[in-house]
Amino acid sequence: MSEQNKRRFEHVIRERWCKGCNICVAFCPKQVLELKNGKVFAARPESCIGCKLCELRCPDFAIEIHEVIEGKAEGRDAAHLDFSVSPEAEHD
Amino acid sequence: MSDSLKYFRQNRLPHIWCPGCGHGTITGAIIRAIAKLKLDKNRIVVVSGIGCSSRAPGYLDFDTLHTTHGRALAFATGIKLSRPDLKVIVMTGDGDATAIGGNHFIHAARRNIDITTIVMNNAIYGMTSGQYSPMTPVGMLGTTAPYGTVERPFDLAKMAIASGASYVARATSYHVQLLEEVIEKALLNKGFSVVEAVSQCPTYFGRKNKIGSAVDMLNMFKEHAVNVKAAAVMAPEKLEGKFLIGELHNQSAPEFTEEYQKLIEGVRRKFDNFQGGVRECAQNSD
């Protein structure tokens, strides 16, 4: 695949939930992730292939992979999650 | 994950489990399977007993019930019988399901009641500081087995099959895709479905047995687990010390609540013409 149409992925990391257990870092096939100060961060996001193994194995639901689609507004960010609203209140 | 976050009580997170605990991975797999099937969260009841694994329903935004030790299946049987239209999921641990609730487990399987049971097997009582459980492999160390346990463990899958469960599968927290797949099938199965989800306890099992971190424990699962399809063509001596994962049993059987409903309808029909007073009326109606 040429460099132009290579798929790009963004890593949404909820640092508040991450406990730094190292599972995602150890099982990433492309060594994208690293631990910094006991929390995960995407050190090499350009080599991510979007296999979502980190997202599937994360015991703390702290990491999420979103594909970046050109021309589309950026996906939901971790900062947009509102923890003040009780989810129990919104039974639809 | 983002579309399945609505099934969580997000204000309760981060959860109480230790860093690297496999229970979070398994809970995530359950939620993704539910999200994939697009089940209504108001029509799901999650029941749990006592233990690390049984903390899970506290983080899930369904109708949840945290019950007494080992009795999760007993409470779930009551819920399912009174409201057969609801989907009942039991999240339980190895000690909860096989030691304290062992009898409830085999009898729920015998009745083939439509409950999906996910047994998170970390082979130890993690919450009370690492006593050995009926699922601890021979020779492994625990707080109550400082020189290694000599008791032979249960094979939960074989026990469930022998007791009459209609769907039995096993996966580990390393094999997440398989875990999600078998949970999805278990949720769709009409009857008693058991998924044994092998989980890692780095804090007690890993530390006491000097296995190492959560990553080392997951690598251990990777080495020791053999898919049941691959095992069918493998030599028996190669399977020594390994455990099988995948779909182990899938055979439909009469479901308890349906049979019970049939019985109720049958008896009602028998008494349809019964006006009251004369007992012979009911007996002669058929």
Contacts between the chains, C-beta under 8 A, distances in Angstrom:
chain1	res1	chain2	res2	distance
A	12	B	2	7.8
A	16	B	14	6.6
A	17	B	13	5.7
A	17	B	14	4.3
A	19	B	14	7.0
A	19	B	18	7.9
A	19	B	19	3.8
A	19	B	20	7.6
A	20	B	19	6.2
A	21	B	19	4.1
A	21	B	20	3.6
A	21	B	21	8.0
A	21	B	202	8.0
A	21	B	213	7.9
A	21	B	214	5.3
A	22	B	20	7.3
A	22	B	213	6.7
A	22	B	214	7.1
A	22	B	215	5.7
A	23	B	20	6.3
A	23	B	25	8.0
A	23	B	214	5.8
A	23	B	215	6.1
A	23	B	218	6.8
A	26	B	215	4.2
A	26	B	218	7.9
A	27	B	215	7.6
A	27	B	218	7.3
A	53	B	176	7.8
A	55	B	1	5.6
A	56	B	25	7.7
A	56	B	28	7.2
A	56	B	29	7.5
A	56	B	32	7.8
A	56	B	176	4.2
A	56	B	177	6.9
A	56	B	180	7.7
A	57	B	25	5.7
A	57	B	173	7.4
A	57	B	174	7.8
A	57	B	176	5.7
A	57	B	218	7.8
A	58	B	24	7.4
A	58	B	25	7.2
A	58	B	28	7.1
A	59	B	17	6.7
A	59	B	20	6.7
A	59	B	21	5.6
A	59	B	22	6.5
A	59	B	23	7.0
A	59	B	24	2.9
A	59	B	25	4.8
A	59	B	28	7.4
A	59	B	173	7.8
A	60	B	13	8.0
A	60	B	14	5.9
A	60	B	15	7.0
A	60	B	24	5.6
A	61	B	1	6.3
A	61	B	5	7.5
A	61	B	8	7.2
A	61	B	13	6.9
A	61	B	24	7.0
A	61	B	28	5.9
A	62	B	14	7.9
A	64	B	1	4.8
A	64	B	2	6.0
A	66	B	2	7.6
A	75	B	2	7.9
A	76	B	2	6.3
A	81	B	10	7.2
A	83	B	10	6.5
A	83	B	11	6.1
A	85	B	11	7.9
A	86	B	9	8.0
A	86	B	11	5.5
A	87	B	6	7.2
A	87	B	8	6.9
A	87	B	9	5.5
A	87	B	10	5.2
A	87	B	11	6.6
A	87	B	61	5.5
A	88	B	9	6.2
A	88	B	11	8.0
A	88	B	61	6.5
A	91	B	41	7.8
A	91	B	42	6.3
